[in-house]
Amino acid sequence: MEEHFERSRLSASQGLWFQNPHGLTPLQRIGVGLVFSIFAMVAAAFTEVKRLKAAQSHGLANNPTAEIPLSVFWLVPQFFFVGSGEAFTYIGQLDFFLRECPKGMKTLSTGLFLSTLSLGSSRNVHTVRGGIPCI
């Protein structure tokens, strides 16, 4: 009885949400990732508004070295949205390259995708450490 219920629930949800047997298509995953990135920017804007109000209420708005009495937990929503957005986008891109590319280009496109990720990450590390100026 329970197996029948699970099978019917699963097939009904796949029929309602996805026409693809794999769930979301790669482009839909990338789109979900971009929507999460939009939410991250909105969360960052709300956090910045909260930070500015806290700085103004304590008279610290014109002091760039002042510590503003604001909890670090205000950053959690934007980190959640950024992380989720990157996960959906990267998985969608990799899935797109593996499914949609011609046979001879799968290895090349996957290698270029991973190379851009590694170059971007190393560039960020050097920028944060002061080795390479931001462009």
BALOBA-1460 file (C-alpha; in Angstrom, 3 decimals):
// residues 135
<rec num="1" residu="m" x="0.000" y="0.000" z="0.000"/>
<rec num="2" residu="e" x="2.773" y="2.422" z="0.943"/>
<rec num="3" residu="e" x="4.736" y="1.711" z="-2.268"/>
<rec num="4" residu="h" x="1.681" y="2.503" z="-4.370"/>
<rec num="5" residu="f" x="1.181" y="5.803" z="-2.539"/>
<rec num="6" residu="e" x="4.846" y="6.788" z="-2.997"/>
<rec num="7" residu="r" x="4.803" y="5.880" z="-6.700"/>
<rec num="8" residu="s" x="1.602" y="7.841" z="-7.344"/>
<rec num="9" residu="r" x="2.817" y="10.854" z="-5.367"/>
<rec num="10" residu="l" x="6.137" y="10.891" z="-7.194"/>
<rec num="11" residu="s" x="4.594" y="10.516" z="-10.633"/>
<rec num="12" residu="a" x="2.026" y="13.226" z="-9.866"/>
<rec num="13" residu="s" x="4.678" y="15.682" z="-8.708"/>
<rec num="14" residu="q" x="6.857" y="14.987" z="-11.735"/>
<rec num="15" residu="g" x="3.893" y="15.495" z="-14.031"/>
<rec num="16" residu="l" x="2.969" y="18.798" z="-12.391"/>
<rec num="17" residu="w" x="6.394" y="20.376" z="-12.112"/>
<rec num="18" residu="f" x="8.727" y="18.736" z="-14.571"/>
<rec num="19" residu="q" x="8.330" y="17.448" z="-18.081"/>
<rec num="20" residu="n" x="11.911" y="16.182" z="-17.914"/>
<rec num="21" residu="p" x="12.577" y="12.737" z="-16.411"/>
<rec num="22" residu="h" x="15.749" y="14.112" z="-14.761"/>
<rec num="23" residu="g" x="13.811" y="16.821" z="-12.902"/>
<rec num="24" residu="l" x="14.894" y="20.320" z="-13.815"/>
<rec num="25" residu="t" x="16.630" y="20.845" z="-17.132"/>
<rec num="26" residu="p" x="20.127" y="22.350" z="-17.010"/>
<rec num="27" residu="l" x="18.861" y="25.738" z="-18.189"/>
<rec num="28" residu="q" x="16.111" y="25.710" z="-15.557"/>
<rec num="29" residu="r" x="18.749" y="24.998" z="-12.892"/>
<rec num="30" residu="i" x="20.808" y="27.928" z="-14.130"/>
<rec num="31" residu="g" x="17.676" y="30.092" z="-14.029"/>
<rec num="32" residu="v" x="16.922" y="29.026" z="-10.446"/>
<rec num="33" residu="g" x="20.503" y="29.903" z="-9.533"/>
<rec num="34" residu="l" x="20.133" y="33.360" z="-11.050"/>
<rec num="35" residu="v" x="16.876" y="33.920" z="-9.159"/>
<rec num="36" residu="f" x="18.656" y="32.957" z="-5.929"/>
<rec num="37" residu="s" x="21.358" y="35.495" z="-6.835"/>
<rec num="38" residu="i" x="18.681" y="38.189" z="-7.174"/>
<rec num="39" residu="f" x="17.361" y="37.275" z="-3.721"/>
<rec num="40" residu="a" x="20.929" y="37.506" z="-2.393"/>
<rec num="41" residu="m" x="21.246" y="41.062" z="-3.696"/>
<rec num="42" residu="v" x="17.910" y="42.006" z="-2.123"/>
<rec num="43" residu="a" x="19.010" y="40.488" z="1.203"/>
<rec num="44" residu="a" x="22.313" y="42.381" z="0.964"/>
<rec num="45" residu="a" x="20.429" y="45.624" z="0.327"/>
<rec num="46" residu="f" x="18.221" y="45.097" z="3.385"/>
<rec num="47" residu="t" x="21.286" y="44.285" z="5.487"/>
<rec num="48" residu="e" x="23.035" y="47.450" z="4.311"/>
<rec num="49" residu="v" x="19.960" y="49.548" z="5.138"/>
<rec num="50" residu="k" x="19.897" y="48.003" z="8.619"/>
<rec num="51" residu="r" x="23.643" y="48.664" z="9.030"/>
<rec num="52" residu="l" x="23.309" y="52.315" z="7.987"/>
<rec num="53" residu="k" x="20.370" y="52.874" z="10.345"/>
<rec num="54" residu="a" x="22.320" y="51.327" z="13.228"/>
<rec num="55" residu="a" x="25.347" y="53.500" z="12.411"/>
<rec num="56" residu="q" x="23.241" y="56.673" z="12.262"/>
<rec num="57" residu="s" x="21.373" y="55.906" z="15.473"/>
<rec num="58" residu="h" x="24.675" y="55.476" z="17.344"/>
<rec num="59" residu="g" x="26.341" y="58.483" z="15.700"/>
<rec num="60" residu="l" x="28.910" y="56.359" z="13.854"/>
<rec num="61" residu="a" x="27.902" y="57.142" z="10.265"/>
<rec num="62" residu="n" x="30.866" y="59.460" z="9.556"/>
<rec num="63" residu="n" x="33.508" y="57.322" z="11.260"/>
<rec num="64" residu="p" x="34.874" y="54.716" z="8.793"/>
<rec num="65" residu="t" x="36.826" y="52.827" z="11.468"/>
<rec num="66" residu="a" x="33.984" y="52.525" z="13.990"/>
<rec num="67" residu="e" x="32.536" y="49.178" z="14.983"/>
<rec num="68" residu="i" x="28.801" y="49.175" z="14.425"/>
<rec num="69" residu="p" x="26.732" y="47.270" z="17.009"/>
<rec num="70" residu="l" x="25.079" y="44.852" z="14.600"/>
<rec num="71" residu="s" x="24.944" y="41.064" z="14.814"/>
<rec num="72" residu="v" x="26.844" y="39.007" z="12.271"/>
<rec num="73" residu="f" x="23.736" y="36.882" z="11.827"/>
<rec num="74" residu="w" x="22.293" y="39.587" z="9.571"/>
<rec num="75" residu="l" x="24.639" y="38.171" z="6.909"/>
<rec num="76" residu="v" x="23.218" y="34.639" z="7.049"/>
<rec num="77" residu="p" x="20.367" y="35.136" z="4.521"/>
<rec num="78" residu="q" x="22.594" y="36.609" z="1.841"/>
<rec num="79" residu="f" x="25.216" y="33.879" z="2.292"/>
<rec num="80" residu="f" x="22.464" y="31.265" z="2.059"/>
<rec num="81" residu="f" x="21.120" y="32.762" z="-1.163"/>
<rec num="82" residu="v" x="24.574" y="33.234" z="-2.706"/>
<rec num="83" residu="g" x="25.588" y="29.666" z="-1.865"/>
<rec num="84" residu="s" x="22.354" y="28.196" z="-3.169"/>
<rec num="85" residu="g" x="22.526" y="30.304" z="-6.313"/>
<rec num="86" residu="e" x="26.091" y="29.259" z="-7.063"/>
<rec num="87" residu="a" x="25.264" y="25.603" z="-6.445"/>
<rec num="88" residu="f" x="22.297" y="25.644" z="-8.825"/>
<rec num="89" residu="t" x="24.176" y="27.645" z="-11.453"/>
<rec num="90" residu="y" x="27.362" y="25.558" z="-11.380"/>
<rec num="91" residu="i" x="25.506" y="22.244" z="-11.382"/>
<rec num="92" residu="g" x="23.263" y="23.467" z="-14.196"/>
<rec num="93" residu="q" x="26.229" y="24.611" z="-16.279"/>
<rec num="94" residu="l" x="28.133" y="21.382" z="-15.783"/>
<rec num="95" residu="d" x="25.025" y="19.324" z="-16.539"/>
<rec num="96" residu="f" x="24.404" y="21.421" z="-19.650"/>
<rec num="97" residu="f" x="27.929" y="20.821" z="-20.898"/>
<rec num="98" residu="l" x="27.705" y="17.080" z="-20.279"/>
<rec num="99" residu="r" x="24.239" y="16.592" z="-21.807"/>
<rec num="100" residu="e" x="24.014" y="19.112" z="-24.616"/>
<rec num="101" residu="c" x="27.521" y="19.353" z="-26.066"/>
<rec num="102" residu="p" x="28.550" y="17.230" z="-29.036"/>
<rec num="103" residu="k" x="30.570" y="14.148" z="-28.167"/>
<rec num="104" residu="g" x="33.895" y="15.657" z="-29.205"/>
<rec num="105" residu="m" x="33.399" y="18.840" z="-27.169"/>
<rec num="106" residu="k" x="32.231" y="17.410" z="-23.835"/>
<rec num="107" residu="t" x="35.715" y="17.084" z="-22.403"/>
<rec num="108" residu="l" x="36.843" y="20.456" z="-23.740"/>
<rec num="109" residu="s" x="33.790" y="22.366" z="-22.509"/>
<rec num="110" residu="t" x="33.887" y="20.707" z="-19.083"/>
<rec num="111" residu="g" x="37.605" y="21.431" z="-18.778"/>
<rec num="112" residu="l" x="37.138" y="25.077" z="-19.744"/>
<rec num="113" residu="f" x="34.257" y="25.430" z="-17.285"/>
<rec num="114" residu="l" x="36.306" y="24.023" z="-14.414"/>
<rec num="115" residu="s" x="39.346" y="26.089" z="-15.461"/>
<rec num="116" residu="t" x="37.367" y="29.318" z="-15.298"/>
<rec num="117" residu="l" x="36.125" y="28.387" z="-11.823"/>
<rec num="118" residu="s" x="39.640" y="27.671" z="-10.591"/>
<rec num="119" residu="l" x="41.122" y="30.813" z="-12.178"/>
<rec num="120" residu="g" x="38.350" y="32.945" z="-10.684"/>
<rec num="121" residu="s" x="38.837" y="31.461" z="-7.245"/>
<rec num="122" residu="s" x="42.605" y="31.937" z="-7.304"/>
<rec num="123" residu="r" x="42.143" y="35.504" z="-8.572"/>
<rec num="124" residu="n" x="39.851" y="36.212" z="-5.617"/>
<rec num="125" residu="v" x="42.378" y="34.798" z="-3.155"/>
<rec num="126" residu="h" x="45.170" y="36.960" z="-4.564"/>
<rec num="127" residu="t" x="42.935" y="40.048" z="-4.582"/>
<rec num="128" residu="v" x="41.920" y="39.539" z="-0.947"/>
<rec num="129" residu="r" x="45.535" y="39.050" z="0.098"/>
<rec num="130" residu="g" x="46.555" y="42.224" z="-1.761"/>
<rec num="131" residu="g" x="48.638" y="40.546" z="-4.453"/>
<rec num="132" residu="i" x="46.619" y="41.614" z="-7.493"/>
<rec num="133" residu="p" x="44.710" y="44.893" z="-7.635"/>
<rec num="134" residu="c" x="41.032" y="44.768" z="-8.553"/>
<rec num="135" residu="i" x="40.211" y="45.676" z="-12.114"/>
